[in-house]
């Protein structure tokens, strides 16, 4: 996977990102890649082969990036998480 995305494997419950997208660890052995790179799902299917499973959910998700001092306040209106308790890179 790293050969295609140029992303290192994140620790459990963490994410890593670069220009290709964001790789999120959802639990042991479960990863989600958020990317708008054309053809990346096909590249990953070829790289993973029969050693894993890839499900392309590109038509079911949108990527929205929030930044700034009020981003956590805005998210807190719809998500019951303590954003101050998340470490940098926490997912």
C-alpha positions in Angstrom: 0.0 0.0 0.0 2.8 2.4 0.8 4.2 1.9 -2.7 1.0 3.3 -4.2 0.1 6.0 -1.6 3.6 6.9 -0.4 2.1 6.9 3.1 3.4 5.0 6.1 1.1 2.7 7.9 -0.6 4.7 10.7 -0.7 3.5 14.3 -4.1 2.1 15.5 -6.6 5.0 15.9 -4.4 7.5 14.1 -4.0 8.9 10.6 -1.3 10.0 8.2 -1.6 12.2 5.2 0.2 13.6 2.2 -0.7 15.0 -1.3 -2.1 11.6 -2.3 -4.7 11.6 0.5 -5.3 10.5 4.1 -4.8 7.0 5.4 -6.9 6.3 8.6 -6.5 3.3 10.9 -10.0 2.1 11.9 -8.7 -0.8 14.0 -6.2 -3.7 13.6 -6.0 -4.6 10.0 -8.7 -2.1 8.9 -7.7 1.0 6.9 -9.6 3.7 5.1 -7.9 5.8 2.4 -9.5 9.2 1.6 -8.1 10.4 -1.7 -9.2 12.3 -4.8 -6.3 10.8 -6.9 -7.7 9.4 -10.2 -7.4 5.6 -10.5 -5.9 5.0 -7.0 -8.5 2.3 -6.2 -7.4 0.3 -9.3 -3.7 0.8 -8.3 -4.4 -0.4 -4.8 -6.4 -3.5 -6.0 -3.5 -4.5 -8.1 -1.0 -3.9 -5.3 -3.1 -5.8 -2.7 -3.9 -8.7 -4.9 -5.4 -11.7 -3.1 -3.8 -10.7 0.2 -6.6 -8.4 1.3 -9.9 -6.8 0.4 -10.5 -3.4 -1.1 -14.0 -1.8 -1.3 -14.2 1.4 -3.4 -16.6 3.7 -1.6 -15.8 6.8 -3.7 -19.4 7.5 -4.6 -20.6 7.3 -0.9 -18.2 9.8 0.7 -17.2 13.4 0.3 -14.0 15.0 1.8 -14.5 18.3 3.7 -11.4 19.9 5.3 -11.9 22.2 8.2 -9.2 24.4 9.6 -8.8 27.3 12.0 -9.4 28.2 15.6 -13.1 27.5 15.4 -13.0 24.1 13.6 -13.3 22.0 16.7 -16.2 24.2 18.0 -18.1 23.7 14.7 -17.6 19.9 14.8 -18.7 19.8 18.4 -22.2 20.8 17.3 -22.6 17.5 15.5 -20.2 15.1 17.0 -20.0 14.1 20.7 -16.2 13.9 20.9 -13.7 15.7 23.1 -11.5 17.1 20.4 -9.1 18.5 23.0 -8.4 14.9 24.2 -7.4 13.7 20.7 -3.6 13.7 20.1 -2.3 15.2 16.9 -3.1 12.7 14.1 -5.8 11.1 16.2 -8.7 9.6 14.2 
